[in-house]
Protein backbone atom coordinates (compact mmCIF):
# COMPACT_ATOMS: atom_id res chain seq x y z
CA UNK A 1 0.00 0.00 0.00
CA UNK A 2 1.32 3.45 -0.95
CA UNK A 3 2.07 5.54 2.12
CA UNK A 4 0.44 8.91 2.74
CA UNK A 5 3.25 11.45 3.15
CA UNK A 6 1.20 14.61 3.57
CA UNK A 7 -2.38 15.35 4.57
CA UNK A 8 -4.60 17.10 2.03
CA UNK A 9 -7.34 19.63 2.84
CA UNK A 10 -10.04 16.94 3.00
CA UNK A 11 -8.03 14.87 5.46
CA UNK A 12 -7.17 17.89 7.60
CA UNK A 13 -10.85 18.76 7.94
CA UNK A 14 -12.09 15.21 8.40
CA UNK A 15 -9.64 14.39 11.18
CA UNK A 16 -9.26 17.92 12.57
CA UNK A 17 -10.51 17.03 16.07
CA UNK A 18 -7.81 14.38 16.36
CA UNK A 19 -5.06 16.46 14.80
CA UNK A 20 -5.46 19.30 17.34
CA UNK A 21 -4.60 16.89 20.15
CA UNK A 22 -0.98 17.45 21.26
CA UNK A 23 -0.23 13.73 21.28
CA UNK A 24 -1.61 13.22 17.76
CA UNK A 25 -0.97 16.20 15.51
CA UNK A 26 -0.29 15.82 11.81
CA UNK A 27 2.52 13.33 12.43
CA UNK A 28 0.30 11.09 14.55
CA UNK A 29 -2.53 11.22 12.01
CA UNK A 30 -0.15 10.14 9.28
CA UNK A 31 0.93 7.20 11.47
CA UNK A 32 -2.71 6.20 11.91
CA UNK A 33 -3.45 6.45 8.20
CA UNK A 34 -0.35 4.45 7.27
CA UNK A 35 -0.95 1.72 9.83
CA UNK A 36 -2.12 -1.79 8.99
CA UNK A 37 -4.51 -3.59 11.33
CA UNK A 38 -6.12 -7.02 11.11
CA UNK A 39 -9.24 -7.81 13.12
CA UNK A 40 -9.85 -11.50 13.76
CA UNK A 41 -13.48 -12.07 14.73
CA UNK A 42 -16.32 -9.79 13.67
CA UNK A 43 -18.56 -10.14 16.73
CA UNK A 44 -19.19 -7.76 19.60
CA UNK A 45 -15.55 -6.74 20.01
CA UNK A 46 -14.56 -6.80 16.35
CA UNK A 47 -17.45 -4.82 14.89
CA UNK A 48 -16.99 -2.01 17.42
CA UNK A 49 -13.21 -1.92 17.05
CA UNK A 50 -13.46 -1.89 13.25
CA UNK A 51 -15.98 0.96 13.30
CA UNK A 52 -13.87 3.29 15.40
CA UNK A 53 -10.60 2.40 13.69
CA UNK A 54 -12.20 3.27 10.35
CA UNK A 55 -13.51 6.53 11.81
CA UNK A 56 -10.05 7.40 13.14
CA UNK A 57 -8.51 7.11 9.68
CA UNK A 58 -6.93 3.64 9.66
CA UNK A 59 -6.73 2.95 5.92
CA UNK A 60 -5.37 -0.58 5.64
CA UNK A 61 -7.79 -2.84 7.51
CA UNK A 62 -8.35 -6.59 7.31
CA UNK A 63 -11.34 -8.57 8.61
CA UNK A 64 -11.36 -12.29 9.39
CA UNK A 65 -14.61 -14.18 10.06
CA UNK A 66 -16.46 -17.19 8.68
CA UNK A 67 -19.84 -16.66 10.35
CA UNK A 68 -23.19 -15.28 9.23
CA UNK A 69 -25.32 -12.66 10.98
CA UNK A 70 -27.98 -14.16 13.25
CA UNK A 71 -30.79 -12.60 15.27
CA UNK A 72 -28.99 -13.26 18.57
CA UNK A 73 -26.00 -11.20 17.36
CA UNK A 74 -27.97 -7.97 17.20
CA UNK A 75 -27.90 -7.12 20.89
CA UNK A 76 -24.13 -6.54 20.88
CA UNK A 77 -22.65 -6.54 17.36
CA UNK A 78 -22.45 -3.04 15.94
CA UNK A 79 -23.61 -2.14 12.40
CA UNK A 80 -25.70 -5.30 11.89
CA UNK A 81 -29.51 -5.14 11.69
CA UNK A 82 -32.38 -7.54 10.97
CA UNK A 83 -32.04 -7.02 7.22
CA UNK A 84 -28.54 -8.53 7.44
CA UNK A 85 -29.60 -11.85 9.02
CA UNK A 86 -28.18 -14.75 7.01
CA UNK A 87 -25.53 -12.66 5.27
CA UNK A 88 -21.78 -13.09 5.76
CA UNK A 89 -20.56 -10.87 8.59
CA UNK A 90 -17.44 -9.69 6.76
CA UNK A 91 -19.49 -8.68 3.68
CA UNK A 92 -21.99 -6.66 5.70
CA UNK A 93 -19.35 -5.07 7.90
CA UNK A 94 -17.13 -4.27 4.93
CA UNK A 95 -19.89 -2.42 3.08
CA UNK A 96 -20.79 -0.38 6.15
CA UNK A 97 -17.18 0.51 6.89
CA UNK A 98 -16.91 1.89 3.35
CA UNK A 99 -19.85 4.16 4.18
CA UNK A 100 -17.98 5.41 7.26
CA UNK A 101 -14.66 5.87 5.48
CA UNK A 102 -14.76 5.60 1.68
CA UNK A 103 -10.96 5.78 1.49
CA UNK A 104 -10.43 2.60 3.46
CA UNK A 105 -8.56 -0.32 1.87
CA UNK A 106 -10.30 -3.48 3.07
CA UNK A 107 -9.23 -7.10 2.74
CA UNK A 108 -11.86 -9.68 3.69
CA UNK A 109 -10.94 -13.21 4.77
CA UNK A 110 -13.97 -15.50 4.74
CA UNK A 111 -12.36 -18.17 6.91
CA UNK A 112 -11.60 -19.28 10.42
CA UNK A 113 -8.08 -18.37 11.52
CA UNK A 114 -6.06 -21.60 11.57
CA UNK A 115 -2.70 -23.28 11.18
CA UNK A 116 -3.25 -23.61 7.45
CA UNK A 117 -4.02 -19.98 6.60
CA UNK A 118 -2.16 -17.94 9.22
CA UNK A 119 0.67 -16.83 6.92
CA UNK A 120 -1.62 -15.53 4.20
CA UNK A 121 -3.90 -13.81 6.71
CA UNK A 122 -1.22 -12.11 8.83
CA UNK A 123 1.45 -11.18 6.30
CA UNK A 124 0.31 -7.65 5.35
CA UNK A 125 -0.57 -6.39 8.85
CA UNK A 126 1.54 -5.09 11.73
CA UNK A 127 -1.09 -4.97 14.48
CA UNK A 128 -3.50 -7.85 15.10
CA UNK A 129 -6.67 -7.51 17.17
CA UNK A 130 -7.84 -10.78 18.66
CA UNK A 131 -11.61 -10.32 18.93
CA UNK A 132 -12.43 -14.02 19.03
CA UNK A 133 -14.41 -15.77 21.74
CA UNK A 134 -12.71 -19.11 22.31
CA UNK A 135 -9.43 -20.21 23.86
CA UNK A 136 -8.22 -22.50 21.08
CA UNK A 137 -8.25 -19.73 18.49
CA UNK A 138 -6.61 -17.28 20.90
CA UNK A 139 -3.70 -19.66 21.43
CA UNK A 140 -3.30 -20.14 17.69
CA UNK A 141 -3.33 -16.37 17.13
CA UNK A 142 -0.81 -15.79 19.93
CA UNK A 143 1.56 -18.44 18.61
CA UNK A 144 1.55 -17.08 15.07
CA UNK A 145 1.77 -13.42 16.09
CA UNK A 146 4.85 -14.34 18.15
CA UNK A 147 6.49 -16.30 15.33
CA UNK A 148 5.65 -13.67 12.69
CA UNK A 149 6.58 -10.68 14.91
CA UNK A 150 3.17 -9.04 14.97
CA UNK A 151 1.86 -6.79 17.74
CA UNK A 152 -1.17 -8.49 19.30
CA UNK A 153 -3.97 -6.66 21.09
CA UNK A 154 -6.11 -9.20 22.92
CA UNK A 155 -9.57 -8.49 24.30
CA UNK A 156 -11.86 -10.85 26.19
CA UNK A 157 -15.31 -10.55 27.73
CA UNK A 158 -16.69 -12.39 30.72
CA UNK A 159 -20.14 -11.31 31.91
CA UNK A 160 -19.55 -7.69 33.03
CA UNK A 161 -15.77 -7.90 32.88
CA UNK A 162 -13.38 -6.88 30.11
CA UNK A 163 -9.77 -8.08 29.93
CA UNK A 164 -7.35 -6.19 27.71
CA UNK A 165 -3.64 -6.56 27.04
CA UNK A 166 -1.13 -5.92 24.27
CA UNK A 167 1.64 -8.37 23.43
CA UNK A 168 5.02 -7.91 21.77
CA UNK A 169 6.94 -10.76 23.37
CA UNK A 170 9.17 -11.28 20.34
CA UNK A 171 10.66 -7.78 20.75
CA UNK A 172 11.89 -7.95 24.35
CA UNK A 173 13.00 -10.86 26.52
CA UNK A 174 10.98 -9.47 29.44
CA UNK A 175 7.68 -9.07 27.58
CA UNK A 176 5.09 -11.82 28.21
CA UNK A 177 2.89 -13.47 25.59
CA UNK A 178 -0.70 -14.67 25.99
CA UNK A 179 0.46 -18.15 26.93
CA UNK A 180 2.65 -16.73 29.71
CA UNK A 181 -0.46 -15.40 31.45
CA UNK A 182 -2.94 -18.12 30.49
CA UNK A 183 -0.92 -21.32 29.91
CA UNK A 184 -2.65 -23.71 27.56
CA UNK A 185 -3.68 -27.07 28.97
CA UNK A 186 -5.74 -29.97 27.64
CA UNK A 187 -8.52 -29.51 30.22
CA UNK A 188 -9.40 -26.00 29.10
CA UNK A 189 -12.96 -25.48 27.97
CA UNK A 190 -13.98 -23.27 25.09
CA UNK A 191 -16.24 -20.54 26.43
CA UNK A 192 -18.11 -17.87 24.51
CA UNK A 193 -21.03 -15.46 24.75
CA UNK A 194 -23.49 -18.26 23.97
CA UNK A 195 -22.94 -19.89 27.35
CA UNK A 196 -21.55 -17.03 29.47
CA UNK A 197 -24.00 -14.28 28.59
CA UNK A 198 -23.18 -10.68 27.65
CA UNK A 199 -24.89 -7.30 27.73
CA UNK A 200 -24.53 -5.00 24.73
CA UNK A 201 -22.66 -2.18 26.46
CA UNK A 202 -19.90 -4.49 27.73
CA UNK A 203 -19.13 -5.73 24.21
CA UNK A 204 -19.13 -2.16 22.91
CA UNK A 205 -16.79 -0.87 25.62
CA UNK A 206 -14.47 -3.84 25.08
CA UNK A 207 -14.20 -3.13 21.35
CA UNK A 208 -13.62 0.56 22.03
CA UNK A 209 -10.81 -0.24 24.46
CA UNK A 210 -9.15 -2.53 21.92
CA UNK A 211 -9.36 0.13 19.20
CA UNK A 212 -8.04 2.75 21.62
CA UNK A 213 -5.10 0.56 22.63
CA UNK A 214 -4.22 -0.05 18.98
CA UNK A 215 -4.26 3.70 18.30
CA UNK A 216 -2.11 4.35 21.35
CA UNK A 217 0.43 1.79 20.13
CA UNK A 218 0.49 3.42 16.68
CA UNK A 219 1.01 6.95 18.01
CA UNK A 220 3.01 6.30 21.20
CA UNK A 221 4.58 2.86 21.50
CA UNK A 222 5.30 2.83 25.26
CA UNK A 223 7.10 -0.20 26.68
CA UNK A 224 4.78 -0.38 29.69
CA UNK A 225 1.82 -1.27 27.48
CA UNK A 226 3.24 -4.73 26.86
CA UNK A 227 3.53 -5.77 30.51
CA UNK A 228 0.13 -4.78 31.86
CA UNK A 229 -3.22 -6.56 32.00
CA UNK A 230 -6.18 -4.20 32.26
CA UNK A 231 -9.39 -5.54 33.82
CA UNK A 232 -12.44 -3.28 33.64
CA UNK A 233 -15.63 -4.17 35.51
CA UNK A 234 -18.59 -2.58 33.73
CA UNK A 235 -20.90 -3.25 36.68
CA UNK A 236 -18.81 -1.37 39.24
CA UNK A 237 -17.01 0.94 36.76
CA UNK A 238 -13.71 0.00 38.38
CA UNK A 239 -10.50 -0.67 36.51
CA UNK A 240 -7.60 -2.81 37.73
CA UNK A 241 -4.16 -2.72 36.14
CA UNK A 242 -1.98 -5.74 36.86
CA UNK A 243 1.73 -5.85 36.05
CA UNK A 244 2.54 -9.06 34.21
CA UNK A 245 5.91 -10.79 34.12
CA UNK A 246 7.21 -13.13 31.47
CA UNK A 247 6.93 -16.84 32.22
CA UNK A 248 10.41 -18.11 31.34
CA UNK A 249 9.00 -21.65 31.09
CA UNK A 250 6.49 -20.58 28.44
CA UNK A 251 6.58 -23.03 25.52
CA UNK A 252 5.68 -20.30 23.02
CA UNK A 253 8.40 -17.86 24.09
CA UNK A 254 10.92 -20.70 23.95
CA UNK A 255 10.27 -20.98 20.21
CA UNK A 256 12.45 -17.91 19.75
CA UNK A 257 15.51 -19.80 21.02
Order of alpha helices (4+ residues) and beta strands (2+ residues): alpha-alpha-alpha-beta-alpha-beta-alpha-beta-alpha-beta-alpha-beta-beta-alpha-alpha-alpha-beta-beta
